[in-house]
Amino acid sequence: MTRVRRLLLLLLLGARPVLAHSVTNELALGLGADTPDHPHGTQVADQLTFRFDLNDDWTLKIGGAYTYDPASAPATGATFGTSSAQVVNALAGVDWDFTPRINLYLDAFVSPRSSQSFDSVVTVPIGPVVIPVDSLLDNATSSLGMTAGATFTIGGAEFLDSVVGGTLLDVSAGWTLLSTQQRVGAFVDRTGKPVSRSTIEAYCRAVPRAAGCRLLAPYLRGGEDTLNQFSLGAGLLQPVGGSTQLGLAGSLYLYDKDPTTAAFFTFRAAQAATGSLGAGFPLLPPSWSVSPSLQQDVGSWSFVPWYEFIGYASDLGQAHVVGLRVSLRVDANWTLWVSGTAQWDLLAASVDERSGRVAVAASTMTSGRVALGVRARF
């Protein structure tokens, strides 16, 4: 309809095409049921996106997002808590109306290195015996990637180089590279007291031949690793009557190695640059997802209830997400919306293969999000 509006203005006024630009801002709060096994705070995120129509066929998109994860106390049985984290994302992309029925798009995003420390269990080999040791793991992760896709309009009626009605089919493929650096910041000694990395390094400089220094050196030095994630997505939007639309979307995720080796506080936050903050929020690396939805328009109001099932990789569990988005089109230039989600993560027990120790017990986590958004055209 935007293309129709431009052509009518051009014909009636004899002027140059009117290019429409827009700015969108969305603020979200992540909430969760605080329990002794999973203590956490309220996550805050803000996303700002600008769109510029370069001409009738090309649109430039530039944006960014900021996410703040607050610090939390140690979980039950743990010595160390989780530190706060600040994650910044930047996004740039283009949309191309290849034909009235085919739109092509390409997005690229990057997240500079962000740091967070949390409780973890490392296994220290002492001869033929592997000893699990509670530790504070310092993590720094960055990410970059891109998504390419196409949207097809099937059916409908063509009018003035635009398509009215019809079924929308969207297909996409994405790639994300996560680079992670990890090293131990502190150990728990035999008496149950934490000993910092700096204290151990000072002791090892004074007594370089101590047996413990040789065993702990690789953990204190740390290392870097990378993880490649590949995603395939498809979505269908089918009009039913003049004010109702049914939607169905699904995604498949593939990895070049076991994704549990990466730190996923930044993996989760990286999604803030490419999607709505009011959508589902995977707690762990996903393997696949499916999401049906319904959109009902009532005058200037639009109501979109939806559901999403997320299967986590490496048999880590699954998640159920339900959400509702309510938007109001104030006029041709202003749109406001509020959305909320409730999420239930059913996590499987995780066992360390070398020590045989249960690293993470099976549990159920309840969380949610509330997002407020505004879009202005100029």
C-alpha positions as CSV (number, residue, x, y, z in Angstrom):
1,M,0.0,0.0,0.0
2,T,2.9,2.4,0.5
3,R,3.8,2.1,-3.2
4,V,0.2,2.9,-4.2
5,R,0.2,6.0,-2.0
6,R,3.4,7.3,-3.6
7,L,2.1,6.8,-7.1
8,L,-1.2,8.5,-6.4
9,L,0.6,11.5,-4.9
10,L,2.9,11.6,-7.9
11,L,0.0,11.6,-10.3
12,L,-2.3,14.0,-8.4
13,L,0.4,16.5,-7.4
14,G,2.9,16.2,-10.2
15,A,5.7,16.0,-7.6
16,R,8.6,13.8,-7.0
17,P,7.9,10.5,-5.2
18,V,7.5,10.9,-1.4
19,L,10.0,8.7,0.4
20,A,8.9,7.4,3.8
21,H,11.4,7.0,6.6
22,S,10.7,5.7,10.1
23,V,12.3,5.3,13.5
24,T,11.3,2.5,15.9
25,N,12.2,2.1,19.6
26,E,11.3,-0.7,21.9
27,L,12.1,-1.1,25.6
28,A,11.8,-4.4,27.3
29,L,12.0,-5.8,30.9
30,G,12.9,-9.5,31.4
31,L,11.3,-10.9,34.5
32,G,11.7,-14.3,36.2
33,A,10.5,-16.3,39.2
34,D,13.5,-16.0,41.6
35,T,14.3,-19.3,43.3
36,P,17.3,-20.4,45.4
37,D,18.4,-22.7,42.5
38,H,18.1,-19.9,39.9
39,P,18.6,-16.5,41.5
40,H,18.6,-13.6,39.0
41,G,17.5,-10.0,38.5
42,T,15.4,-8.0,36.1
43,Q,17.0,-7.8,32.6
44,V,16.7,-4.5,30.8
45,A,17.0,-4.1,27.0
46,D,16.4,-1.2,24.5
47,Q,16.4,-1.4,20.7
48,L,16.5,1.5,18.3
49,T,16.1,1.1,14.5
50,F,16.0,3.6,11.7
51,R,14.7,2.8,8.2
52,F,15.4,5.1,5.2
53,D,13.7,4.7,1.8
54,L,16.5,5.3,-0.7
55,N,14.0,5.1,-3.6
56,D,10.9,3.2,-4.5
57,D,12.7,-0.1,-4.4
58,W,15.5,0.1,-1.8
59,T,15.3,0.6,2.0
60,L,18.3,1.0,4.3
61,K,18.0,-0.2,7.9
62,I,20.4,0.8,10.7
63,G,20.0,0.1,14.4
64,G,21.4,-1.1,17.6
65,A,20.4,-2.6,21.0
66,Y,21.7,-2.5,24.5
67,T,21.1,-5.2,27.1
68,Y,21.9,-5.1,30.8
69,D,22.0,-8.4,32.8
70,P,22.1,-7.6,36.6
71,A,24.3,-9.5,39.1
72,S,22.8,-12.3,41.0
73,A,23.6,-14.2,44.2
74,P,25.1,-17.7,44.3
75,A,22.6,-20.5,43.5
76,T,22.0,-23.3,46.1
77,G,25.2,-25.3,46.5
78,A,27.3,-22.8,44.6
79,T,30.1,-20.6,46.0
80,F,30.1,-17.8,43.5
81,G,27.3,-15.6,42.1
82,T,26.9,-14.3,38.6
83,S,28.3,-10.8,37.7
84,S,26.4,-8.2,35.8
85,A,26.9,-8.0,32.0
86,Q,26.4,-5.3,29.4
87,V,25.9,-6.3,25.8
88,V,25.8,-3.9,22.8
89,N,24.6,-4.9,19.3
90,A,24.8,-3.1,16.0
91,L,22.7,-3.9,12.9
92,A,22.7,-2.8,9.3
93,G,20.6,-4.1,6.4
94,V,18.9,-3.5,3.1
95,D,15.5,-4.4,1.7
96,W,15.0,-4.6,-2.1
97,D,11.6,-4.8,-3.8
98,F,12.9,-7.0,-6.7
99,T,9.4,-7.2,-8.1
100,P,6.0,-6.3,-6.7
101,R,5.7,-9.9,-5.5
102,I,9.3,-10.5,-4.3
103,N,11.2,-8.7,-1.6
104,L,14.8,-9.6,-0.8
105,Y,16.7,-8.6,2.3
106,L,20.1,-8.8,3.9
107,D,21.0,-8.0,7.5
108,A,24.5,-7.9,9.1
109,F,25.0,-7.6,12.9
110,V,27.9,-7.5,15.3
111,S,28.3,-7.5,19.1
112,P,31.6,-6.4,20.6
113,R,33.2,-8.5,23.4
114,S,31.2,-8.6,26.6
115,S,32.2,-10.1,29.9
116,Q,30.5,-12.0,32.6
117,S,31.7,-14.3,35.5
118,F,29.7,-17.1,37.0
119,D,30.0,-20.3,39.1
120,S,31.2,-23.4,37.2
121,V,32.7,-26.8,37.9
122,V,36.0,-27.7,36.3
123,T,37.6,-31.1,36.4
124,V,41.3,-31.3,37.4
125,P,43.1,-34.6,36.6
126,I,45.4,-35.8,39.4
127,G,47.0,-39.0,38.1
128,P,44.3,-41.5,37.1
129,V,41.7,-39.6,39.2
130,V,39.6,-36.7,37.9
131,I,38.6,-34.2,40.7
132,P,35.7,-31.8,40.2
133,V,36.5,-28.4,41.6
134,D,34.1,-25.5,42.1
135,S,35.4,-22.3,40.4
136,L,34.5,-18.8,39.2
137,L,34.7,-18.8,35.4
138,D,35.5,-15.5,33.7
139,N,34.0,-15.4,30.3
140,A,34.2,-12.9,27.4
141,T,32.2,-13.4,24.2
142,S,31.7,-11.5,21.0
143,S,29.5,-12.3,18.0
144,L,28.9,-11.4,14.4
145,G,26.7,-12.7,11.6
146,M,24.3,-12.1,8.8
147,T,20.8,-13.2,7.7
148,A,19.6,-13.3,4.1
149,G,16.0,-13.9,3.0
150,A,13.2,-13.4,0.6
151,T,9.5,-12.7,1.0
152,F,7.0,-13.8,-1.7
153,T,3.4,-12.7,-2.2
154,I,1.3,-15.5,-3.6
155,G,-2.1,-14.7,-5.0
156,G,-3.8,-11.4,-4.4
157,A,-4.5,-8.7,-7.0
158,E,-2.0,-6.4,-8.6
159,F,-2.8,-2.7,-8.8
160,L,-0.5,0.2,-9.7
161,D,2.7,-2.0,-9.4
162,S,1.5,-3.3,-6.0
163,V,-0.1,-6.4,-4.7
164,V,-3.3,-6.2,-2.6
165,G,-4.0,-9.3,-0.4
166,G,-2.4,-12.7,-1.0
167,T,-0.4,-15.1,1.0
168,L,3.0,-14.1,2.3
169,L,5.8,-16.7,2.4
170,D,9.2,-15.8,4.0
171,V,12.3,-17.9,3.8
172,S,15.7,-17.0,5.3
173,A,19.1,-18.4,6.1
174,G,21.5,-17.1,8.8
175,W,25.0,-17.5,10.1
176,T,26.4,-16.4,13.5
177,L,30.0,-16.7,14.7
178,L,30.5,-16.6,18.5
179,S,34.1,-16.1,19.8
180,T,34.5,-17.1,23.5
181,Q,37.5,-16.6,25.8
182,Q,37.4,-18.3,29.2
183,R,39.7,-18.7,32.2
184,V,39.2,-19.5,35.9
185,G,39.1,-16.4,38.1
186,A,39.0,-18.3,41.4
187,F,39.0,-21.8,42.9
188,V,37.4,-23.2,46.0
189,D,40.1,-24.9,48.2
190,R,39.8,-28.0,50.4
191,T,38.4,-25.9,53.3
192,G,35.6,-24.5,51.1
193,K,37.1,-21.0,50.9
194,P,37.6,-19.2,47.5
195,V,41.1,-18.4,46.4
196,S,41.5,-15.8,43.7
197,R,43.6,-16.3,40.5
198,S,45.9,-13.5,41.5
199,T,46.6,-15.2,44.8
200,I,47.4,-18.5,43.1
201,E,49.6,-16.8,40.5
202,A,51.6,-15.0,43.2
203,Y,52.1,-18.2,45.1
204,C,53.2,-20.1,42.0
205,R,55.7,-17.3,41.2
206,A,57.2,-17.8,44.7
207,V,57.1,-21.6,44.6
208,P,57.2,-22.5,40.8
209,R,57.8,-26.2,41.4
210,A,54.7,-26.7,43.5
211,A,52.7,-29.6,42.0
212,G,49.4,-27.7,42.2
213,C,50.8,-24.9,40.1
214,R,51.4,-27.3,37.2
215,L,47.9,-28.7,37.4
216,L,46.1,-25.4,37.7
217,A,48.2,-23.5,35.1
218,P,46.0,-24.4,32.0
219,Y,42.8,-23.2,33.9
220,L,44.4,-19.9,35.0
221,R,45.8,-19.3,31.6
222,G,42.5,-20.1,29.9
223,G,41.9,-20.3,26.2
224,E,39.7,-19.2,23.3
225,D,37.2,-21.0,21.1
226,T,34.7,-20.3,18.4
227,L,31.3,-21.6,17.6
228,N,29.4,-21.3,14.2
229,Q,25.6,-21.4,14.3
230,F,23.7,-21.8,11.0
231,S,19.9,-21.2,10.9
232,L,17.1,-21.9,8.4
233,G,13.7,-20.2,8.8
234,A,10.4,-20.2,7.1
235,G,7.1,-18.3,7.8
236,L,3.7,-18.2,6.3
237,L,1.0,-15.5,6.7
238,Q,-2.5,-16.3,5.4
239,P,-5.3,-13.7,5.3
240,V,-8.7,-15.1,6.4
241,G,-11.3,-12.5,5.5
242,G,-10.6,-8.8,5.6
243,S,-9.3,-8.4,9.2
244,T,-7.9,-11.8,10.3
245,Q,-4.5,-13.4,9.4
246,L,-3.1,-16.8,10.4
247,G,0.6,-17.3,10.8
248,L,3.0,-20.2,11.1
249,A,6.8,-19.9,11.5
250,G,9.6,-22.3,12.1
251,S,13.4,-22.4,12.5
252,L,16.1,-25.0,12.5
253,Y,19.6,-24.4,14.0
254,L,22.8,-26.3,13.3
255,Y,26.3,-26.0,14.9
256,D,29.8,-27.0,13.9
257,K,30.4,-28.3,17.5
258,D,28.7,-28.9,20.8
259,P,27.0,-25.6,21.5
260,T,27.2,-26.1,25.3
261,T,30.9,-25.0,25.1
262,A,29.9,-21.4,24.5
263,A,28.6,-18.8,26.9
264,F,25.0,-18.0,26.1
265,F,24.3,-14.8,28.0
266,T,25.7,-13.0,24.9
267,F,24.2,-15.5,22.5
268,R,20.8,-14.7,23.9
269,A,21.4,-11.0,23.9
270,A,22.7,-11.0,20.3
271,Q,19.2,-11.8,19.2
272,A,18.1,-8.4,20.4
273,A,19.6,-6.8,17.3
274,T,17.6,-8.7,14.8
275,G,14.1,-9.4,16.2
276,S,11.4,-8.0,18.5
277,L,12.4,-7.7,22.1
278,G,8.9,-8.9,23.0
279,A,9.5,-12.3,21.3
280,G,10.7,-15.6,22.8
281,F,14.0,-15.5,24.7
282,P,15.9,-18.9,24.5
283,L,17.6,-19.7,27.8
284,L,20.0,-22.2,26.1
285,P,21.2,-22.8,22.5
286,P,18.1,-23.8,20.4
287,S,17.9,-26.7,18.0
288,W,14.5,-25.9,16.5
289,S,11.4,-23.9,17.0
290,V,7.8,-23.6,15.7
291,S,5.4,-20.8,16.3
292,P,1.7,-20.5,15.2
293,S,0.0,-17.0,15.5
294,L,-3.2,-15.2,14.9
295,Q,-3.6,-11.5,14.0
296,Q,-7.0,-9.8,14.5
297,D,-7.6,-6.2,13.4
298,V,-10.4,-4.2,15.1
299,G,-10.5,-0.7,13.7
300,S,-7.2,0.9,14.5
301,W,-6.3,-1.8,17.0
302,S,-4.4,-5.1,16.2
303,F,-4.3,-8.1,18.5
304,V,-1.7,-10.9,18.0
305,P,-1.7,-13.9,20.3
306,W,1.0,-16.5,19.6
307,Y,2.7,-19.6,20.9
308,E,6.2,-20.9,20.4
309,F,7.9,-24.3,21.2
310,I,11.7,-24.3,21.5
311,G,13.7,-27.5,21.5
312,Y,17.2,-27.0,23.0
313,A,20.3,-28.5,21.5
314,S,22.4,-31.3,23.1
315,D,19.2,-32.7,24.8
316,L,19.3,-29.8,27.3
317,G,15.5,-29.5,27.4
318,Q,12.7,-27.5,25.9
319,A,10.7,-24.3,26.3
320,H,7.0,-23.2,25.9
321,V,6.3,-19.6,25.2
322,V,3.0,-17.8,25.0
323,G,2.7,-14.1,24.0
324,L,0.3,-11.3,23.2
325,R,1.0,-8.1,21.3
326,V,-1.5,-5.3,21.2
327,S,-0.9,-2.3,18.8
328,L,-2.7,0.9,18.1
329,R,-2.3,2.8,14.9
330,V,-2.8,6.4,16.1
331,D,-2.6,7.8,12.5
332,A,-0.7,7.3,9.3
333,N,2.6,8.2,11.0
334,W,2.4,6.9,14.6
335,T,2.0,3.3,15.9
336,L,2.2,2.2,19.5
337,W,2.3,-1.3,21.0
338,V,2.7,-3.3,24.1
339,S,3.6,-7.0,24.2
340,G,4.1,-9.6,26.9
341,T,5.4,-13.2,27.0
342,A,5.4,-16.0,29.6
343,Q,8.0,-18.7,29.2
344,W,8.4,-22.1,30.8
345,D,11.8,-23.8,30.4
346,L,11.9,-27.5,31.2
347,L,15.7,-28.2,31.6
348,A,17.2,-31.7,31.6
349,A,19.9,-32.8,34.1
350,S,23.4,-32.2,32.8
351,V,26.2,-34.7,33.8
352,D,29.9,-34.1,33.4
353,E,31.2,-37.0,31.3
354,R,34.6,-37.2,32.9
355,S,33.7,-36.7,36.6
356,G,30.3,-38.3,36.5
357,R,29.0,-35.4,38.6
358,V,25.6,-33.8,38.0
359,A,26.6,-30.4,36.8
360,V,23.1,-29.0,36.5
361,A,20.0,-30.7,38.0
362,A,16.8,-31.1,36.1
363,S,14.5,-28.1,36.8
364,T,11.7,-25.9,35.6
365,M,12.2,-22.2,35.2
366,T,9.5,-19.6,34.7
367,S,10.2,-16.2,33.1
368,G,8.6,-13.5,31.0
369,R,9.1,-10.3,29.2
370,V,7.2,-7.0,28.9
371,A,8.0,-4.7,26.0
372,L,6.7,-1.2,25.0
373,G,7.3,0.1,21.5
374,V,6.7,3.1,19.3
375,R,7.2,3.7,15.5
376,A,7.1,7.1,13.8
377,R,7.2,7.8,10.1
378,F,8.6,11.0,8.7
